[in-house]
Amino acid sequence: MTSRADDDPAAGHARTLLRTATRYSGSRCAALCLVSIAATGAGLLLPAALGRALDLLLAHAPATRWVFCCAGLVLLLGLLDAVQTVLTGTVDARTTAWLRRRLTGHVLGAGPRAADRFGSGDLVARLVGNAAEAGTTPAARAALVAALAGPVGGVVALCLIDWWLAAVFLAGAPVLALLLRAVSRDTSESASRYQRAQGRIAAALAEAVEGVRTVRAAGTEGRETARVLRPLPDLSRAGHRMWRVQGRAAARAVAVAPLLQLAVVAVAGVLLTRDRLSVGEVLAASRYAVLATGVGVLVGRLAGLARARAAARRLGEVETEPATAYGARGLPEGPGRLELRGVTARRGGRTVLDGVDLDVPGGTTLAVVGRSGAGKSLLASIAGRLTDPDAGEVLLDGVPLRELPHEDLRGAVGYAFARPALLGGTVGQAIGLGLPSPSPGLVHEAARTALADDFVRRLPDRYDTPVADAPRSGGESQRLGLARAFAHGGRLLILDDALSSLDTVTERRITDALFGDGPATTRLLVAHRGTTAACADAVAWLDGGRVRAVGRHEELWRLAEYRAVFGDGADPVGTDADDGAVFGDGADPAGTDADDGAVFGHAADPAGTDADDGAVFGHAADPAGTDADDGGSRPGRDTRGGTSKEGRDGMNGPTDAGADAGDGALT
């Protein structure tokens, strides 16, 4: 026989969450429960004390002690109510904070899968709004115990006064029980709908905020507002349904409860006429009848608990997305050899990567190129285990990434992204993120390598400037992300289009730093520019989720389909066709750099020299009409398969014949 948790995994996770959260604030929950029961007990004693005082006063007997007893009970009720309020707020806050910490850690541990499944806006709604509602569960349960103790105690008190009074009340009790059951069921259903609509609005709002510049540029603010608020009618219907459920319950309670109270009072009056009850006991019986029919309090408690359980279920849905599991196998010493064996990954029902096999020798650089949607970024995520493949495995120095401990894996693999998220209080902390104790010297050196040091030093407090107060362009943010990757070190560096927002001069200088003399780090680059691919030891060409070919850029450039990946199919020899691919302009059939002049906003050099290009790229022009300093990458390759400085210097210079043989850096 399957359990309920097996039938509904989200509900099972929700129950586990709430049990653990209750244990987390167990002592306070116990104190709250005791205080609530004590308040209920004081409330049950008060009618009896009032009835006794009334009987003594009517009999002209001393009643001072009972009057003071009533006053003391009233003061005690006020004190217990204040303590109950403080404890309820404390338990709610602690439980909510615990749920948010737990779910935030789980979402970050699950990685991109959670965001892909739920959307960032919906996740925020769950972690903020739903966690706050679910956090009220322990206190609501404690209060519900006290709320149930009131009616039960009222019935017991009626029985102690006279069993006929209890019998009359119990005759109508099943109607109240059915009413409360319907309230709990209907409120839970409508609360779930309400929270789902809230999540859809939050998801759409997050998308709109992220693309606010596009919305403003397109002038579609009104249309986007309508899209964000499209679930609003569903939200309204669910909200109105919740109010109707509670309203109907209150109306039925108003109809049923007074009838029961009148029945109890009527029977008490009959017993009074027969001298079986005193006037004070009739007063007490009337008060106990009110306590016993306290449906209004129970309806409110049950409705709140139903909303909290619905919210907890949405948190349970997040926990059904498993967090990444790590192994315990240590990472041996090694050069950083990266292997992908039969890697297959599916997203949205589509196979993005299909049986990818790659071998990147330690200390070398592999550029991954391909058209948009070929799976380059997904491959980069899998290579460093930001996400796991659906099939196949990834090895670093012969060890599957799944078997590595979290600390070893993250210490060995560094990342830089096209749009880095700069986390941390200050710019320096953002660069040193993830390092146990980053020294200022290490942070500054990494910033200098990424060409970020100059603009950081222009900030008001330099490296101590809060990230939120550091105005920066997309290229400057990308350089800070590169600085973070350089500071991280490790044996494998993965750059996911991390040079895309840099100008050509900055890209060239950072490329020099990346491929120059330094630690033998293995590098995997997602490249969209021919200049970047040309600097790599090898290029993996992805096409349709498969590896179409692996080879040097200049070898693959002979293939028209490969050149089409970069948006240009012209012959790179003797023309500026490769510049056309990089800069999006046409080839220069005359062999001059007239097109470069158009791109960079300066006049072409009619003499066939690159004097103007020298100014752009920060190096001196060759007055003899040759670009000896700008030699192509192929002549400048060293014997290790890397790119020598001389080879990398040739990005746009013509040869002494006036042609752009120096564009070998592209090919």
C-alpha positions in Angstrom: 0.0 0.0 0.0 1.5 3.3 -1.1 1.8 6.2 1.4 0.4 9.6 0.8 4.0 10.9 0.4 4.5 8.4 -2.5 1.3 9.5 -4.2 2.1 13.2 -3.8 5.9 13.8 -3.4 5.4 17.6 -2.9 2.9 17.0 0.0 5.4 14.5 1.5 8.2 17.1 1.4 5.9 19.7 2.8 5.1 17.5 5.8 8.8 16.8 6.4 9.5 20.5 6.1 6.9 21.5 8.6 7.9 18.7 11.1 11.5 19.8 10.9 10.6 23.5 11.2 8.4 22.7 14.3 11.3 20.9 15.9 13.6 23.8 15.1 11.4 26.1 17.3 10.3 23.2 19.5 10.9 24.8 22.9 9.1 28.0 21.9 6.2 26.0 20.3 5.8 24.1 23.6 5.8 27.3 25.6 3.3 28.8 23.2 1.1 25.7 23.5 1.3 25.8 27.3 0.5 29.6 27.4 -2.4 29.2 25.1 -3.8 26.3 27.1 -3.3 28.3 30.3 -5.2 31.2 28.7 -8.0 28.8 27.7 -8.1 27.4 31.3 -8.3 30.9 32.8 -11.1 31.6 30.4 -12.9 28.5 31.5 -12.5 29.3 35.2 -13.8 32.9 34.8 -17.5 32.0 34.2 -17.6 29.7 37.2 -16.0 32.4 39.4 -18.5 35.0 38.1 -21.4 32.7 38.7 -20.2 32.0 42.3 -19.7 35.7 43.0 -23.2 36.5 41.7 -24.8 33.8 43.9 -23.0 35.2 46.9 -24.0 38.8 46.1 -27.7 37.8 45.6 -27.6 36.0 48.9 -26.0 39.0 50.6 -23.1 36.9 51.6 -19.4 38.0 51.7 -18.2 37.8 48.0 -15.0 39.8 48.2 -12.7 36.9 47.7 -14.6 35.8 44.6 -14.7 39.3 43.2 -10.9 39.5 43.6 -10.6 36.1 42.0 -12.5 37.3 39.0 -10.3 40.4 38.8 -7.2 38.2 39.0 -8.4 35.9 36.3 -9.1 38.9 34.0 -5.6 40.3 34.6 -4.1 36.8 34.1 -5.9 36.5 30.8 -4.5 39.9 29.7 -1.0 38.9 30.6 -1.2 35.5 29.0 -2.6 37.1 25.8 0.4 39.4 25.7 2.8 36.6 26.1 1.0 34.5 23.5 1.2 37.4 21.0 5.0 37.7 21.6 5.6 34.0 21.4 3.5 33.7 18.2 5.4 36.5 16.5 8.8 34.9 17.6 7.9 31.4 16.4 6.5 32.7 13.1 9.7 34.8 12.5 12.1 31.9 13.4 10.2 29.4 11.4 10.0 31.6 8.4 13.7 32.4 8.6 14.6 28.7 8.8 12.4 27.8 5.9 13.9 30.6 3.7 17.5 29.5 4.6 16.6 25.9 3.9 14.9 26.5 0.6 17.5 29.1 -0.5 20.2 26.6 0.1 18.3 23.9 -1.7 17.6 26.1 -4.7 21.3 27.1 -5.0 22.3 23.4 -4.5 19.9 22.3 -7.2 21.5 24.8 -9.6 19.9 25.9 -12.9 17.4 23.1 -12.9 15.2 24.8 -10.2 15.2 28.1 -12.1 14.5 26.4 -15.4 11.5 24.5 -13.9 9.8 27.2 -11.8 11.2 30.5 -13.2 13.1 33.0 -11.1 10.1 35.1 -10.3 8.0 32.2 -9.1 10.9 31.0 -7.0 11.2 34.4 -5.3 7.4 34.4 -4.6 7.8 30.9 -3.0 10.8 31.8 -0.9 9.4 35.1 0.2 5.6 35.0 0.4 4.9 31.3 0.6 7.7 30.8 3.2 6.1 33.5 5.4 2.7 31.8 5.2 4.1 28.4 5.8 6.1 29.7 8.7 2.9 30.4 10.6 2.1 26.6 10.8 3.8 25.7 14.1 2.2 28.7 16.0 -1.1 28.0 14.2 -1.1 24.4 15.4 -0.3 25.4 19.0 -3.1 28.0 18.8 -5.5 25.4 17.3 -4.9 23.1 20.3 -5.9 25.9 22.6 -8.9 26.8 20.3 -10.1 23.2 20.5 -9.5 23.1 24.2 -12.1 25.9 24.6 -15.1 24.0 23.2 -14.1 20.8 24.8 -13.7 22.5 28.2 -17.0 24.3 27.7 -18.8 21.0 27.1 -17.1 19.4 30.2 -18.1 22.4 32.3 -21.7 22.2 31.1 -21.7 18.5 32.0 -20.3 19.4 35.5 -23.1 21.9 36.0 -25.8 19.5 34.7 -25.6 16.7 32.3 -28.8 17.8 30.5 -27.0 21.0 29.4 -24.1 19.0 27.8 -26.6 16.6 26.2 -28.5 19.5 24.5 -25.3 20.9 23.2 -23.9 17.6 21.9 -27.1 17.0 19.9 -26.1 19.8 17.6 -22.3 19.2 17.7 -22.2 17.1 14.4 -23.4 20.1 12.4 -20.5 22.1 13.7 -18.0 19.3 12.9 -19.2 19.1 9.3 -19.0 22.9 9.0 -15.4 23.0 10.2 -14.4 20.1 7.9 -15.9 21.9 4.8 -14.0 25.1 5.8 -10.7 23.3 5.9 -11.1 21.5 2.6 -12.5 24.5 0.6 -10.0 27.0 2.0 -7.0 24.8 1.2 -8.2 24.4 -2.5 -8.8 28.1 -3.0 -5.6 29.1 -1.2 -3.6 26.8 -3.6 -5.1 28.5 -6.6 -4.5 32.0 -5.1 -0.8 31.2 -4.5 -0.3 29.7 -7.9 -1.7 32.9 -9.5 0.6 35.0 -7.3 3.5 32.9 -8.6 2.6 33.5 -12.2 2.4 37.2 -11.7 5.8 37.2 -9.9 7.4 35.2 -12.7 6.0 37.6 -15.4 7.1 40.6 -13.4 10.7 39.3 -13.0 10.9 38.8 -16.8 9.6 42.3 -17.4 12.0 43.9 -14.9 14.9 42.0 -16.5 14.0 43.2 -19.9 12.9 46.7 -18.9 15.2 48.4 -21.4 13.8 46.3 -24.3 10.3 47.2 -23.1 11.1 50.9 -23.0 12.8 50.8 -26.3 9.9 49.1 -28.0 7.4 51.3 -26.3 5.3 48.4 -25.1 4.9 49.4 -21.4 1.1 49.0 -21.6 1.2 45.7 -23.3 3.8 44.3 -20.9 1.8 45.6 -17.9 -1.2 43.7 -19.3 0.9 40.5 -19.7 2.2 40.7 -16.2 -1.2 41.2 -14.7 -3.0 38.7 -16.9 -3.3 36.2 -14.0 -5.0 38.9 -11.9 -8.6 37.6 -12.7 -7.6 34.2 -11.5 -6.1 35.7 -8.4 -9.3 37.7 -7.8 -11.5 34.6 -8.2 -9.4 32.6 -5.9 -9.3 35.4 -3.3 -13.1 35.9 -3.5 -13.6 32.2 -3.2 -11.6 32.1 0.0 -13.7 34.9 1.4 -16.9 33.2 0.3 -15.8 30.0 2.0 -15.1 31.8 5.2 -18.2 34.0 4.8 -20.5 31.0 4.4 -18.9 29.3 7.4 -19.4 32.4 9.5 -23.0 32.6 8.3 -23.7 29.0 9.2 -22.0 29.5 12.5 -24.2 32.5 13.2 -27.2 30.3 12.4 -26.2 27.2 14.3 -24.3 28.5 17.3 -27.0 30.9 18.7 -29.6 28.1 18.4 -27.4 25.8 20.5 -26.7 28.6 23.0 -30.4 29.4 23.3 -31.2 25.7 23.7 -28.6 25.5 26.5 -29.9 28.6 28.2 -33.5 27.5 27.8 -32.8 24.1 29.5 -30.8 26.0 32.2 -33.9 28.2 32.8 -36.1 25.2 33.2 -33.6 23.7 35.6 -33.6 27.0 37.5 -37.3 26.9 37.9 -37.0 23.4 39.4 -34.3 24.6 41.8 -31.7 22.4 40.2 -29.5 25.4 39.2 -28.8 28.7 40.8 -28.8 32.1 39.0 -25.0 32.1 39.0 -24.9 28.6 37.5 -27.3 29.8 34.7 -24.9 32.7 34.0 -22.0 30.3 34.0 -23.9 27.9 31.7 -24.6 30.6 29.2 -20.9 31.6 29.1 -19.8 28.0 28.7 -22.4 27.6 25.9 -20.7 30.5 24.1 -17.2 28.9 24.6 -18.5 25.5 23.4 -19.8 27.0 20.2 -16.7 29.0 19.5 -16.9 28.2 15.8 -15.8 31.6 14.8 -12.4 31.2 16.4 -12.0 27.7 15.0 -12.9 28.8 11.5 -10.2 31.5 11.6 -7.6 29.1 12.9 -8.5 26.4 10.4 -8.5 28.8 7.5 -5.1 30.1 8.5 -3.7 26.6 8.9 -5.1 25.6 5.5 -3.4 28.6 3.8 -0.2 27.7 5.6 -0.4 24.1 4.5 -1.0 25.1 0.9 2.0 27.4 1.0 4.1 24.6 2.5 3.1 22.3 -0.4 4.5 24.9 -2.8 7.8 24.8 -0.9 7.6 21.0 -1.0 7.4 21.2 -4.8 10.7 23.1 -4.8 12.3 20.3 -2.7 11.2 17.7 -5.2 13.9 19.1 -7.4 16.9 17.2 -6.0 20.0 19.1 -4.9 23.4 18.2 -6.5 25.0 15.3 -4.7 28.8 15.2 -4.3 31.3 12.4 -3.8 34.2 11.8 -1.5 36.9 10.9 -3.9 39.9 13.2 -3.8 41.3 14.9 -6.9 44.8 13.7 -7.7 47.6 15.9 -8.9 47.3 16.5 -12.6 47.6 19.0 -15.5 43.8 19.5 -15.7 42.9 17.1 -18.5 39.2 17.4 -19.3 37.2 14.5 -20.9 33.6 14.4 -22.0 32.4 10.9 -22.7 29.0 10.4 -24.5 27.5 13.5 -22.9 23.8 13.9 -23.7 21.6 16.7 -22.3 18.0 17.5 -22.8 16.2 20.7 -22.1 12.5 21.3 -22.6 11.9 17.9 -24.2 14.7 18.7 -26.8 18.0 17.0 -27.0 20.5 19.9 -26.9 23.7 17.8 -26.7 23.8 14.3 -28.2 26.6 12.0 -27.4 29.4 14.6 -27.2 32.9 13.2 -26.9 35.8 15.6 -26.3 39.3 15.4 -24.9 41.1 18.5 -23.8 44.8 17.8 -22.8 46.0 19.5 -19.7 47.4 23.0 -20.1 45.8 23.5 -23.6 43.0 25.6 -24.8 39.8 24.4 -26.6 37.4 26.9 -28.1 33.9 25.7 -28.6 32.1 27.4 -31.5 28.7 26.9 -33.2 25.6 28.7 -34.2 23.1 30.0 -31.7 21.3 27.1 -30.0 24.1 24.6 -30.7 24.5 23.9 -27.0 27.8 25.7 -26.3 26.8 27.3 -23.0 25.1 24.1 -21.8 28.4 22.2 -22.6 30.3 24.8 -20.6 28.0 24.3 -17.7 28.3 20.5 -17.8 32.1 20.7 -18.2 32.4 22.3 -14.7 29.4 20.6 -13.3 27.1 23.6 -12.9 24.6 21.1 -14.2 24.6 17.4 -14.8 24.1 15.6 -18.2 21.2 13.3 -18.7 23.7 10.6 -19.9 27.5 10.3 -20.1 30.1 11.6 -17.8 32.7 14.3 -17.4 36.2 13.6 -16.0 38.9 15.9 -14.7 42.3 14.3 -14.5 40.6 10.9 -14.8 38.1 11.4 -12.0 34.4 11.7 -12.7 33.1 15.1 -11.5 30.2 13.4 -9.7 32.7 11.6 -7.4 34.5 14.8 -6.3 33.7 16.6 -3.1 32.2 20.0 -3.4 35.3 21.8 -2.1 37.7 20.0 -4.5 35.5 20.5 -7.5 34.9 24.2 -6.9 38.6 24.8 -6.1 39.7 23.2 -9.3 37.3 24.8 -11.8 37.0 28.6 -12.4 34.3 30.2 -14.4 33.7 33.5 -16.2 30.4 34.4 -17.9 29.1 36.7 -20.5 26.9 38.5 -18.0 28.6 37.9 -14.6 26.6 38.3 -11.4 28.8 40.5 -9.1 28.1 39.3 -5.6 29.6 40.6 -2.4 29.5 43.8 -0.5 32.4 45.6 -2.3 34.1 45.4 -5.6 37.1 43.7 -4.0 34.9 41.1 -2.3 33.2 40.4 -5.6 36.5 39.7 -7.3 37.6 37.5 -4.3 34.3 35.7 -4.1 34.6 32.0 -3.2 38.2 32.3 -2.0 38.8 31.3 1.7 41.0 34.4 2.5 41.7 36.5 -0.6 44.6 38.8 -0.1 44.4 42.4 -1.5 47.5 41.7 -3.6 45.8 38.7 -5.3 42.7 40.7 -5.9 44.6 43.6 -7.4 46.8 41.4 -9.6 43.7 39.6 -11.0 42.1 42.9 -11.7 45.2 44.1 -13.5 45.3 40.9 -15.6 41.6 41.5 -16.6 42.3 45.2 -17.3 39.9 46.2 -14.6 42.3 47.8 -12.2 42.3 51.3 -13.9 38.5 51.8 -13.8 38.3 50.3 -10.3 40.8 52.9 -9.0 38.6 55.6 -10.4 35.7 54.5 -8.2 35.0 56.6 -5.0 36.5 54.0 -2.6 38.4 52.0 -5.2 38.2 48.3 -4.3 36.2 49.1 -1.2 33.4 50.7 -3.2 30.0 48.9 -2.7 29.1 46.9 -5.8 25.7 48.6 -5.9 27.4 52.1 -6.0 29.9 51.2 -8.7 28.6 52.4 -12.1 30.0 50.2 -14.9 29.4 49.2 -18.4 28.7 45.7 -19.7 32.4 45.4 -20.7 33.6 46.6 -17.3 31.3 44.1 -15.5 32.7 41.4 -17.8 36.2 42.4 -16.9 35.4 42.1 -13.2 34.0 38.6 -13.9 37.2 37.7 -15.6 39.2 39.1 -12.7 37.2 36.9 -10.4 38.1 33.9 -12.6 41.8 34.8 -12.6 41.8 35.2 -8.9 40.2 31.9 -8.4 42.9 30.0 -10.2 42.4 26.2 -10.4 43.5 23.8 -13.0 40.5 24.3 -15.3 39.2 27.7 -16.5 35.9 27.9 -18.4 35.0 31.1 -20.2 31.4 31.1 -21.4 31.5 33.9 -23.9 33.3 36.0 -21.3 34.9 38.3 -23.9 31.8 39.2 -25.9 31.3 42.7 -24.4 34.9 43.8 -24.7 36.2 46.1 -27.3 38.7 44.7 -29.8 41.7 46.3 -28.1 40.8 45.1 -24.6 40.0 41.6 -26.0 43.3 41.4 -27.6 45.2 42.4 -24.5 43.3 40.0 -22.3 43.8 37.3 -24.9 47.5 38.0 -24.6 47.3 37.5 -20.8 45.2 34.3 -21.2 47.4 32.6 -23.7 50.8 34.0 -22.6 53.3 32.5 -20.3 51.8 31.6 -17.0 50.4 28.7 -15.1 49.6 25.6 -17.2 45.8 26.0 -16.8 43.4 24.1 -19.1 41.0 26.5 -20.8 37.6 25.9 -22.3 36.2 28.9 -24.2 32.8 29.4 -25.7 33.7 31.7 -28.6 31.6 33.7 -30.9 34.4 35.6 -32.6 37.0 34.3 -35.0 39.7 36.2 -33.2 39.1 34.2 -30.0 38.9 30.9 -31.8 42.1 31.6 -33.7 44.0 31.9 -30.4 43.0 28.4 -29.1 45.1 25.3 -29.6 42.0 23.6 -31.0 38.4 24.3 -31.9 35.4 22.1 -31.3 32.7 22.9 -33.8 29.2 22.1 -32.4 26.4 21.6 -34.9 23.0 20.3 -34.0 24.1 19.1 -30.6 27.0 17.0 -32.0 30.7 17.7 -32.5 31.0 18.3 -36.2 34.8 18.6 -36.2 37.8 19.3 -34.0 40.9 21.0 -35.3 42.8 24.2 -35.6 40.8 27.3 -36.5 42.9 27.9 -39.7 42.2 24.3 -40.8 38.5 24.5 -40.2 38.3 27.9 -41.9 38.7 26.2 -45.3 35.1 24.9 -44.8 32.5 27.2 -46.0 30.0 26.0 -43.4 32.5 26.7 -40.6 33.1 30.2 -41.9 29.3 30.7 -42.0 29.3 30.1 -38.2 31.0 33.5 -37.9 28.8 35.2 -40.5 31.2 35.3 -43.3 32.1 32.9 -46.1 34.9 34.9 -47.8 38.5 33.7 -48.4 40.6 35.2 -45.5 43.7 35.3 -47.6 44.5 38.7 -49.1 41.2 40.4 -48.0 39.6 41.6 -44.9 36.9 38.9 -45.0 37.7 37.8 -41.6 37.5 41.3 -40.3 34.1 41.3 -41.9 33.1 38.3 -39.8 34.3 40.0 -36.6 33.0 43.5 -37.2 30.0 42.6 -39.3 31.2 44.5 -42.4 32.0 43.2 -45.9 35.3 42.0 -47.2 37.7 44.6 -48.6 38.4 43.4 -52.1 41.0 46.0 -52.7 43.2 44.7 -50.0 43.1 47.9 -48.1 41.5 48.7 -44.7 38.9 51.0 -46.0 36.2 48.9 -44.3 38.2 49.1 -41.1 38.2 52.8 -41.4 34.4 52.7 -41.6 34.1 50.6 -38.6 36.5 52.5 -36.4 35.4 55.9 -37.6 38.7 57.0 -39.2 39.7 57.4 -42.8 41.2 54.5 -44.6 44.9 54.5 -45.3 45.2 54.9 -49.0 48.8 54.0 -48.9 48.0 50.5 -47.8 49.6 50.9 -44.4 48.0 50.4 -41.0 49.0 53.6 -39.4 45.5 54.3 -38.4 45.1 50.7 -37.1 48.2 51.2 -35.0 46.4 54.0 -33.2 43.3 51.8 -32.7 45.1 48.8 -31.4 47.6 50.6 -29.3 50.7 49.7 -31.2 52.9 51.7 -33.5 52.2 51.6 -37.2 54.8 50.3 -39.5 55.9 53.2 -41.7 57.4 51.0 -44.2 53.9 49.8 -45.2 54.3 46.4 -43.6 52.8 45.1 -40.4 55.7 43.0 -39.3 54.6 43.5 -35.7 51.1 42.3 -36.7 52.1 38.9 -37.9 49.3 36.3 -38.3 48.6 33.6 -35.8 49.7 30.8 -38.1 53.3 32.0 -38.7 53.5 32.9 -35.0 52.5 29.5 -33.6 55.0 28.0 -31.2 55.9 24.4 -31.1 53.6 23.7 -28.1 50.6 24.3 -30.2 49.8 27.6 -28.4 50.0 31.1 -29.8 53.2 33.1 -29.4 53.0 36.8 -28.7 54.3 37.5 -32.2 51.5 35.5 -33.7 48.9 37.1 -31.5 50.0 40.6 -32.4 48.6 40.2 -35.9 44.9 41.0 -35.7 44.4 43.5 -38.4 47.7 44.5 -40.1 48.4 44.1 -43.8 51.5 42.5 -45.2 54.1 44.5 -47.0 52.2 43.7 -50.2 49.2 45.6 -48.9 47.1 42.5 -48.3 45.9 41.4 -44.9 47.9 38.2 -44.4 48.1 39.3 -40.8 44.5 38.2 -40.5 45.8 34.8 -39.9 44.9 35.6 -36.3 41.3 35.1 -37.5 42.0 32.0 -39.5 
